[in-house]
Amino acid sequence: RSALRYEMQTIGEALAQLARIAPELADRFSDKQSVVSFRNVVVHNYWRVDDELVWGIAGTFLENLLVQAQALLAELE
């Protein structure tokens, strides 16, 4: 449970940093704002985060983020 929360936190932070450094690249991620917002909830309200909610969100967003990240990396190579 903690590992998944940590990974979601890391992904959200990475997208937030990308938005600051290269907003045009960050905007290529359709769920960017949702992932960053969820990261903020996990970090600042971790005691109230439901593990089933984390699992559901991970299943919903991670596959899409992976596909978008792979496409962006292939384009940048």
Order of alpha helices (4+ residues) and beta strands (2+ residues): alpha-alpha-alpha-alpha
